[in-house]
């Protein structure tokens, strides 16, 4: 019995970005296509099979511990970027300012896709959703360049709308305009509630 259920829902890649050096700048550079390897987007600074642990997993590992890189891509929704922009009081939020790797359109409630969902792209390249990407303060400086004084509003405005992090399950080349199908784990939500 298959463990993942393909949905009839089909989205589209509307933007691709590449961050060559996070230390120099978080902003990504737009590109028309991207080669995805098992280490992530070819030549992208978020790539690699492993990464040093950060504040997101501080409850599990001391900072800097080498762990599997499940954050190879930052995938955001065009519709949710528009919602963030509206909350910030700007006309539009360019995905490059938040260091996005991929922007998809047409997938509702994108930031809340279940972990382990698959995003399968037209020619077969497939991403596995790790989890919702929590907003942080790092995009503020980039946002302040075209939108002076607005960067500080990003973290709060992006809460629950920041997209997902993902890793490459199947290699391939992806392009702007490619269709994206969603496959979700075929199981009920976990009923346990911790107190």
C-alpha positions as CSV (number, residue, x, y, z in Angstrom):
1,X,0.0,0.0,0.0
2,X,1.5,3.4,-1.0
3,X,2.4,5.6,2.0
4,X,2.0,8.9,0.0
5,X,-1.2,10.1,-1.5
6,X,-0.9,12.2,-4.7
7,X,-3.4,15.1,-4.7
8,X,-5.2,16.4,-7.8
9,X,-3.8,19.8,-6.8
10,X,-1.2,21.1,-9.2
11,X,0.9,24.2,-8.5
12,X,3.6,26.0,-10.6
13,X,7.1,27.2,-10.0
14,X,7.0,30.9,-10.6
15,X,10.5,31.9,-9.4
16,X,13.8,30.3,-8.6
17,X,16.7,31.8,-6.6
18,X,20.3,31.1,-5.7
19,X,22.2,32.3,-2.6
20,X,25.9,32.0,-3.4
21,X,27.2,33.1,-0.1
22,X,25.0,33.7,3.0
23,X,27.8,35.4,4.9
24,X,28.0,38.1,2.2
25,X,24.3,38.5,1.8
26,X,21.1,36.6,2.4
27,X,19.4,37.9,-0.8
28,X,19.1,35.3,-3.6
29,X,19.6,35.9,-7.3
30,X,16.8,35.0,-9.7
31,X,17.4,32.2,-12.3
32,X,15.4,30.5,-14.9
33,X,16.4,26.9,-14.0
34,X,18.2,25.1,-11.3
35,X,20.0,21.8,-11.1
36,X,19.0,19.8,-8.0
37,X,21.4,17.2,-6.6
38,X,21.2,15.1,-3.5
39,X,23.2,17.9,-1.9
40,X,20.6,20.5,-2.8
41,X,20.7,23.2,-5.5
42,X,24.0,23.0,-7.3
43,X,26.4,25.6,-5.9
44,X,23.9,27.1,-3.5
45,X,25.1,28.1,0.0
46,X,22.2,26.4,1.8
47,X,23.2,23.1,0.1
48,X,25.2,20.2,1.3
49,X,24.4,16.7,2.6
50,X,25.1,17.9,6.2
51,X,25.0,21.3,8.0
52,X,26.0,22.7,11.4
53,X,23.1,22.7,13.8
54,X,21.6,26.1,14.6
55,X,19.1,27.7,17.0
56,X,16.2,25.8,15.3
57,X,17.4,22.5,16.8
58,X,19.1,23.7,20.0
59,X,16.8,21.5,22.1
60,X,18.3,18.4,20.3
61,X,22.0,19.4,19.7
62,X,24.6,21.8,20.8
63,X,25.0,24.6,18.3
64,X,27.4,23.7,15.5
65,X,26.9,19.9,15.7
66,X,27.1,18.3,12.2
67,X,23.6,17.0,11.3
68,X,21.8,15.9,8.1
69,X,20.8,18.9,6.0
70,X,17.1,18.9,5.7
71,X,17.1,22.7,5.0
72,X,18.6,22.6,1.5
73,X,15.8,24.7,0.0
74,X,13.6,27.5,1.3
75,X,10.3,27.1,-0.7
76,X,7.7,29.8,-0.4
77,X,4.2,30.5,-1.8
78,X,3.5,33.4,-4.1
79,X,0.2,33.9,-2.5
80,X,1.6,33.9,1.1
81,X,4.3,36.3,0.0
82,X,1.5,38.7,-1.0
83,X,-0.1,38.2,2.4
84,X,3.2,39.0,4.2
85,X,3.6,42.1,2.0
86,X,0.1,43.3,2.9
87,X,0.7,42.8,6.6
88,X,4.0,44.8,6.3
89,X,2.3,47.6,4.4
90,X,4.4,47.2,1.2
91,X,3.0,46.6,-2.3
92,X,5.1,43.6,-3.0
93,X,7.7,41.4,-1.3
94,X,10.5,40.3,-3.7
95,X,11.4,36.6,-2.9
96,X,15.1,37.4,-3.3
97,X,14.9,39.6,-0.2
98,X,14.0,36.6,2.0
99,X,16.6,34.3,0.5
100,X,14.0,32.1,-1.2
101,X,15.2,29.2,-3.3
102,X,11.8,28.5,-4.9
103,X,8.4,30.2,-5.2
104,X,5.4,28.1,-6.0
105,X,1.9,29.3,-6.9
106,X,-1.5,27.5,-6.7
107,X,-1.0,25.4,-3.5
108,X,-3.3,26.7,-0.8
109,X,-2.1,26.9,2.9
110,X,1.4,26.1,1.6
111,X,3.3,26.8,4.8
112,X,1.2,24.2,6.6
113,X,2.0,21.2,4.3
114,X,2.5,18.1,6.4
115,X,6.1,17.2,7.1
116,X,7.3,14.5,4.7
117,X,5.0,15.7,1.9
118,X,6.6,15.5,-1.5
119,X,6.7,18.2,-4.1
120,X,7.2,16.4,-7.4
121,X,8.3,18.6,-10.3
122,X,7.3,18.1,-13.9
123,X,10.4,16.0,-15.0
124,X,10.6,14.0,-11.8
125,X,12.8,16.0,-9.5
126,X,11.3,15.6,-6.0
127,X,11.6,17.6,-2.8
128,X,10.7,16.3,0.6
129,X,9.2,18.8,3.0
130,X,11.0,18.9,6.3
131,X,8.8,21.3,8.1
132,X,7.4,24.9,8.2
133,X,10.1,27.5,8.0
134,X,10.0,29.8,11.0
135,X,10.5,33.5,10.2
136,X,13.6,35.1,11.6
137,X,15.1,38.6,11.7
138,X,17.8,38.0,9.0
139,X,15.7,39.3,6.0
140,X,15.1,42.6,7.7
141,X,18.3,44.2,6.5
142,X,17.6,43.1,2.9
143,X,14.0,44.3,3.0
144,X,15.0,47.7,4.4
145,X,16.9,48.5,1.2
146,X,13.9,48.8,-1.1
147,X,11.4,49.3,1.8
148,X,13.1,51.6,4.4
149,X,11.9,50.9,7.9
150,X,9.8,48.0,6.9
151,X,12.2,45.1,7.5
152,X,11.6,44.9,11.2
153,X,7.9,44.0,10.5
154,X,8.9,40.9,8.5
155,X,9.2,38.3,11.3
156,X,5.8,39.0,12.8
157,X,4.1,39.4,9.4
158,X,5.6,36.1,8.1
159,X,4.5,34.0,11.1
160,X,2.8,30.9,9.7
161,X,3.4,32.1,6.1
162,X,7.2,31.7,5.7
163,X,6.9,28.5,3.6
164,X,8.7,25.3,4.2
165,X,12.2,23.9,4.2
166,X,12.9,20.9,2.0
167,X,15.6,18.5,0.8
168,X,16.2,16.8,-2.5
169,X,14.8,13.2,-2.6
170,X,15.2,12.8,-6.4
171,X,17.7,14.8,-8.5
172,X,16.8,16.7,-11.6
173,X,16.6,20.1,-13.3
174,X,13.7,22.4,-12.4
175,X,12.5,25.4,-14.4
176,X,10.3,28.4,-13.9
177,X,6.9,27.4,-15.3
178,X,7.3,23.7,-14.2
179,X,4.2,22.0,-12.7
180,X,4.4,20.9,-9.1
181,X,2.3,18.0,-7.8
182,X,1.7,17.5,-4.0
183,X,1.9,14.1,-2.4
184,X,1.0,13.9,1.3
185,X,1.5,11.2,3.9
186,X,-1.6,8.9,3.9
187,X,-2.2,9.0,7.6
188,X,-4.4,10.8,10.2
189,X,-3.0,13.6,12.2
190,X,-1.2,12.6,15.5
191,X,-3.8,12.7,18.3
192,X,-1.3,13.0,21.2
193,X,-1.3,16.5,22.9
194,X,1.6,17.2,25.2
195,X,0.7,19.3,28.3
